[in-house]
């Protein structure tokens, strides 16, 4: 009897911050590879996925310094304009809360 080996399925990141970071890295890879090397439809999909994940974390409070770092980097480098006032307020509140938690 033959044994069928199964390969483990890719595990999705666990938090919105990890998801956003994964999309951010994918977007940066596409940009760094020269956008002309990525087919326009594929680049548009990558960009849309990243922007959706960035919008998600703009409204989510970070619970760790790692999540804060991810959201901060994405907020200031999401390819659009400067972060919104609401996003900056959320980042500031997270930074205050997280640094006071460790004190």
C-alpha positions in Angstrom: 0.0 0.0 0.0 1.4 3.4 -1.0 1.7 6.1 1.6 0.7 9.5 0.4 2.8 12.3 1.9 1.0 15.5 2.5 2.8 18.8 2.5 1.7 21.2 5.2 -0.5 24.1 4.0 0.9 27.6 4.3 -0.1 29.1 7.6 -1.5 32.6 7.4 -0.1 35.2 9.7 -2.0 35.3 13.0 -2.6 39.0 13.4 -3.7 41.9 11.2 -0.2 43.4 11.8 1.5 40.3 10.5 -0.9 40.2 7.5 -0.2 43.9 6.7 3.6 43.3 7.1 3.4 40.4 4.7 1.5 42.5 2.1 4.0 45.4 2.7 6.9 43.1 2.0 5.2 41.7 -1.1 4.5 45.3 -2.4 8.1 46.4 -1.7 9.4 43.3 -3.5 7.3 44.1 -6.5 8.5 47.8 -6.5 12.1 46.8 -6.0 11.9 44.3 -8.8 10.9 47.2 -11.0 7.2 47.6 -11.5 7.6 47.0 -15.2 8.8 43.5 -14.4 5.5 42.8 -12.7 2.5 42.5 -15.0 0.1 45.5 -14.4 -2.8 43.3 -13.3 -0.7 41.4 -10.8 0.8 44.7 -9.5 -2.6 46.2 -9.1 -3.7 43.1 -7.1 -0.6 43.3 -4.8 -1.2 47.0 -4.3 -4.9 46.5 -3.5 -4.2 43.7 -1.0 -1.6 45.8 0.7 -3.7 49.0 0.9 -6.6 47.0 2.3 -4.4 45.4 5.0 -2.9 48.8 5.8 -6.3 50.3 6.2 -7.3 47.5 8.6 -4.4 48.1 10.9 -4.9 51.9 10.8 -7.9 51.3 13.1 -6.5 48.5 15.3 -4.6 49.2 18.5 -1.2 47.5 18.8 -0.9 45.2 21.8 2.9 44.7 21.6 5.9 46.8 20.6 6.4 44.5 17.6 2.9 45.2 16.4 3.5 48.9 17.0 6.7 48.8 14.9 4.9 47.1 12.1 2.0 49.5 12.1 4.3 52.5 12.4 6.5 51.5 9.4 3.4 50.8 7.3 1.7 54.0 8.3 4.6 56.1 7.2 5.4 54.1 4.0 2.1 53.0 2.6 2.7 54.6 -0.8 0.1 57.3 -0.3 0.3 60.6 1.5 1.2 61.3 5.1 -0.6 59.2 7.6 -4.0 60.6 8.6 -4.4 62.4 11.9 -6.5 59.5 13.2 -3.7 57.0 12.4 -1.1 59.3 14.0 -3.3 59.6 17.1 -3.7 55.8 17.3 0.1 55.3 16.9 0.8 57.9 19.6 -1.8 56.4 22.0 -0.3 52.9 21.4 3.2 54.1 22.0 2.2 55.8 25.3 0.2 52.8 26.4 2.9 50.3 25.5 5.8 52.2 27.0 3.8 52.8 30.3 2.9 49.1 30.4 6.5 48.2 30.7 7.3 50.9 33.3 
